[in-house]
């Protein structure tokens, strides 16, 4: 979907303006927008600064490996923070077409017996 929207936009358009919001997607799209602003824009700016200052050469294998070594753990940490603070703490609503529990994912995981589930962790 992301690639499709990017291909439909001109260079100066914002592809996020092409999202059609409805009552069921508004919250989820808000989370994706927050994740986009928190992650993609920030790290693109960091990489742009490294390129502009001459501190990073994308053609240099050592530079690419060093950038991966430094940035992948930082990016993973940001994803974990987003997962813990936003995604796993939202309230999912009941879907009549699926036999899944509704509620807060973190709570469902920690207390499966309250959702007619069982704890199978070790």
RATAPE-V220059 format. One record per residue. PSI is psi in degrees with one decimal (999 if undefined). OMEGA is omega in radians with two decimals (* if undefined). D_FIRST is the distance of its C-alpha to the first C-alpha in Angstrom with 1 decimal. Layout:
psi=(PSI PSI)
omega=(OMEGA OMEGA)
d_first=(D_FIRST D_FIRST)
This chain:
psi=(-43.1 -46.6 -40.1 -47.0 -41.1 -38.9 -28.1 -15.1 149.3 173.9 -28.7 -2.3 153.1 115.1 -21.9 -13.4 -9.8 3.9 131.5 118.4 141.0 176.9 -29.6 -17.2 -12.2 -46.1 -45.2 -42.6 -33.5 -40.3 -42.5 -38.4 -42.9 -43.6 -41.7 -48.3 -39.0 -39.6 -65.4 -51.0 -41.8 -49.7 -30.1 -40.4 -41.3 -45.6 -40.3 -42.1 -40.3 -41.2 -47.3 -35.4 -8.0 10.1 -12.5 130.1 109.8 -15.7 -15.3 119.3 -38.5 -43.6 -43.8 -42.2 -41.2 -42.3 -43.5 -43.8 -39.0 -46.2 -31.6 -46.3 -34.5 -44.4 -42.7 -40.4 -42.1 -40.4 -41.6 -41.0 -44.5 -44.4 -45.4 -39.9 -27.5 -63.3 -49.6 -1.2 12.5 156.4 115.7 142.5 162.9 135.7 115.0 -16.4 -4.3 146.1 67.4 150.1 146.8 150.0 -161.9 121.5 -42.6 -41.8 -40.7 -41.4 -43.6 -30.2 63.2 -28.8 -23.7 -9.9 30.8 42.7 -176.3 148.8 115.3 15.6 161.8 999)
omega=(-3.12 3.14 3.13 -3.14 3.13 3.14 -3.14 -3.09 3.02 -3.08 -3.04 3.13 3.06 -3.08 3.13 3.08 -3.11 -3.11 3.08 -3.10 3.03 -3.09 -3.08 -3.08 -3.03 -3.11 -3.13 3.12 3.06 3.10 3.11 3.11 3.11 3.12 3.11 -3.12 -3.10 -2.99 -2.95 -3.09 -3.13 -3.07 3.03 3.12 3.11 3.13 3.11 3.12 3.10 3.12 -3.09 -3.13 -3.12 -3.12 -3.13 3.08 -3.09 3.10 -3.09 -3.09 3.13 3.10 -3.14 3.14 3.11 3.11 3.10 -3.12 -3.10 -2.97 -3.09 3.08 3.12 3.12 3.12 3.11 3.11 3.07 3.13 3.11 3.12 3.14 -3.07 -3.01 -3.07 -2.96 -3.07 -3.14 3.06 3.14 3.07 -3.13 -3.10 3.08 -3.04 3.14 -3.11 3.12 -3.13 3.09 3.05 -3.12 -3.11 -3.06 -3.13 3.14 3.11 -3.14 -3.08 -3.08 -3.06 -3.12 3.08 -3.11 -3.13 3.08 3.08 3.13 -3.14 3.13 -3.09 *)
d_first=(0.0 3.8 5.5 5.1 6.2 8.6 9.9 10.7 12.6 16.1 17.4 18.9 16.3 14.5 10.7 11.2 13.5 11.0 10.3 12.5 14.6 16.7 19.4 17.5 14.4 16.4 17.8 14.7 12.9 16.2 16.3 13.0 14.5 17.8 16.5 14.8 18.2 20.3 18.8 16.9 19.0 22.2 21.8 20.7 23.9 26.0 24.9 25.6 29.0 29.8 29.0 31.0 33.9 34.1 33.8 30.9 30.7 27.4 29.5 31.9 31.2 33.3 31.4 28.1 29.6 31.3 28.1 26.4 29.5 29.6 26.1 24.5 27.0 26.4 22.6 23.2 25.7 23.4 20.8 23.8 25.0 21.8 21.8 25.5 25.7 22.5 20.5 23.5 25.5 23.5 24.9 22.7 23.8 25.2 23.1 25.5 23.5 23.5 26.6 25.5 27.4 26.4 27.3 26.7 25.2 27.8 30.6 29.6 29.6 32.9 34.7 33.4 36.7 36.1 33.1 35.0 33.7 35.7 35.7 35.4 35.3 38.1)
